């Protein structure tokens, strides 16, 4: 019998909360501009899983730097191994998790990389 892992979703923190979001986790280091904490409706804000300030500054949300950003961010995540990643994995095992980010670009942002990383690690743990 295989256990089905709850979905990990990503969406902009500015999008309204939905009933199927599950745990809503902000994965940015900085608080999103112009957004109240009530409107964000967060379960958790995990700054520790966000890219380092140096990595974020070097990327500047420029798709030309995406491959390098992704590679370096995955290395940061692998080296992180701390309580924050454990919190995310625990939430993901319990039910749906929506990773929230503030970037305008829906394709090239840290939540995309983090969602793939989490999915891989949940599968590794369950196998």
N, C-alpha and C positions, 0 to 999 in steps of 0.2 A: 504494500500500500504506500503510495507516494503522498507526501504532504504538500498541499498547495500553498505556496508562499503568497501572502497578501501583496497587492500591487504597491509599487513605489511610483508615485506620480510627481510631476513637476509643474509648477505654474507660477506666474508672477504674483507677488505678494499684493499687488494692487487689484488683482481680480477678486471679485466677491467670494466669500467662503461658500462652499456647497456641502450638502449633507454627506456626500460620498468622499470627502477629503480625508476623513480619518484624522490621524494626528497631523497637525499643521506645524511644520518646523522651518523656521527662518534659518537659512544657511549662509547668510552674508555676515561679514564682520561689522559693517556699518548699518545703522538703522535707516530704513528707506525714507527719503525726503517726503514731507507732506502727508505722512500716514500716521494716524493715531494708533495707539496700542489696541484700543477697542475694535477699530476697523480691521486690524490685522488678524484678530481672533486666533492668536497663536497658542499652540500647546507648549511650545518650547522655542527658545532662541539659542542656537548652538554656534556661537562665534568660532569656537575651536575647530570646527570642520571646514571653515571658510579658507580660501587660499590666503597665503601670507600676504601682508601689505606689499612686499617687493614683487611677488608674482603677479598680484592684481594690477599693480602700477605698470609692469612691463607688458602685460597683455592689452590693456586699454580697450578691451572688447573689439579688437581688430581681428577679423577672420583670418588675415594673413599670418597671425601669430598663434592660431588655434592649436596646431599640432604640437608646437613647443609648450604652450600653456598646458594642454592636456597631459603631456608627458611629465612635466614638472609637478603639476597638481597631483597626479596619481602617485608620484614619488613622495610628496608631502603626506598624502593620505596613508600610504603604506608605513611611513615612519611615525605617523601620529599615534596609532594603537592605544589611545588613551580612553578615558572615561566617556568622552563625548561620542566616540564611535560606538562604544558599547551601548550607550543610551539609544542611539539611532537603530542599531541592530535589534535591540530589545523591542522597541516600538514597532519595527517592521515585522517582527515575528508575531506580534499580537494582532495586527490588523493593518489596514491601509495607512500609508504615510504619504503626505504631500510635502515635497521639498519646495520651499518658497524662496524666490530670488527677486531682486529689484531691477536687474538689467532689462533694458528694452529688447535686446536681441533674444529671441526665444530658442535659437538654435545654438548659439555660441555663448554659453555661460557656465559657471561652476556647477550649477545644479544638474546639468546634463551629465557631466563627468561623475559627480557624486552618486547620482542614481544608478549609473552603470556599475560603479565600484561596489555599492551596497548590494545590488542584485547578485553580483559575482560572489561576494562574501557570504551572503545568506545561503546560496547554493552550496558553497564549500562546507559550511557548517552543517547543513542538513544531509549531506551525502555521507 
